[in-house]
Amino acid sequence: MSLQDKYKELIDTAKSAGTSNLQVNEQEGVLHISGEAPSGAVKDNLWNIYGKIDPNFLSGDVVMDIKVATAVEGAKLEVVTQSSNLNVRKGPGIDQPVVGKAAHAEMVTLISKHSDQWWLIRTKDGEEGYAHSQYLRPVE
Amino acid sequence: MSNKQLSTAILCMAFAAMVACKAKPTDTQIQAKVSEQLSTMPEVTADVKDGVVTLAGNVADDATKASAEATVKSTEGVKSVVNNIMVTPAAPPEPPATTATNTADDTLRTGVTNISKDFPGADIKVDAGVITVTGELSAAKWKTLKQALDALHPKKVDASGLTVK
């Protein structure tokens, strides 16, 4: 069974949910899927389907990078840490000094994206700084 | 002996030394000449001690090595030449693919460093575009980590050595 067949449900859902710039290609036995989902819910759903086909993502045959289209400047983002506060840093990098904290589940505002990983945000207290995007989920 | 006589004596000795130098080139003078003659071979270095010139460096072929020795031998004041020049054929240019992977690995490593501090149970390594995760993580943590790692666009995320609780 080819990888495209194995992950057919995932690819079909990505297409039908309106993922833009959807790219699916197979390289050296790994299926690379990338695109921009119209909402954070679609992204979550795609990851759930991926986890259903490949329990705990342990096969290592997919690399999936789904961004969320609503993560644009001015968008509200939810802090999705496990439970702790999110460090807000002076610059984009963990070597940068912490200038503030955003609480778990707090809403912050996206000011701009320095890179896919580091986003400049403003907390509800008005502090501005860089935070890692893996802990920020766009809110519809 | 008065101070004046002493200084005159020193001057005389210094003059005598200079005359002696003129008669026989010093190592410094030989060094200068040899360096001038070897200026067309920047990869060859010369060291002079008691009139003996030691050549070192890396050249592409035997002809260059022999030519360097011949050039230096004819220099005034050179007693002998020790030729330690190594012949190393020019290395073929490194395949660009390797360089690209290394650069990609550096980018991946920076990304992984940013991410890994929040996942103390996991050991994350990068090699040739592949991220390998070992250790033990909860299912929820691993999902977050996998999403973050995939966003770095590796060739593969190998979690075969990871235990998910």
HADDOCK unambig.tbl for C-alpha pairs under 7 A between the chains (distance, minus, plus):
assign (segid A and resid 30 and name CA) (segid B and resid 156 and name CA) 6.53 0.50 0.50
assign (segid A and resid 56 and name CA) (segid B and resid 139 and name CA) 6.67 0.50 0.50
assign (segid A and resid 58 and name CA) (segid B and resid 159 and name CA) 5.41 0.50 0.50
assign (segid A and resid 58 and name CA) (segid B and resid 160 and name CA) 6.05 0.50 0.50
assign (segid A and resid 60 and name CA) (segid B and resid 156 and name CA) 6.38 0.50 0.50
assign (segid A and resid 60 and name CA) (segid B and resid 157 and name CA) 5.41 0.50 0.50
assign (segid A and resid 60 and name CA) (segid B and resid 158 and name CA) 5.11 0.50 0.50
assign (segid A and resid 60 and name CA) (segid B and resid 159 and name CA) 6.39 0.50 0.50
assign (segid A and resid 63 and name CA) (segid B and resid 150 and name CA) 5.25 0.50 0.50
assign (segid A and resid 63 and name CA) (segid B and resid 156 and name CA) 6.38 0.50 0.50
assign (segid A and resid 64 and name CA) (segid B and resid 150 and name CA) 5.59 0.50 0.50
assign (segid A and resid 65 and name CA) (segid B and resid 150 and name CA) 5.61 0.50 0.50
assign (segid A and resid 65 and name CA) (segid B and resid 151 and name CA) 4.88 0.50 0.50
assign (segid A and resid 93 and name CA) (segid B and resid 114 and name CA) 6.60 0.50 0.50
assign (segid A and resid 94 and name CA) (segid B and resid 114 and name CA) 5.76 0.50 0.50
assign (segid A and resid 134 and name CA) (segid B and resid 148 and name CA) 5.85 0.50 0.50
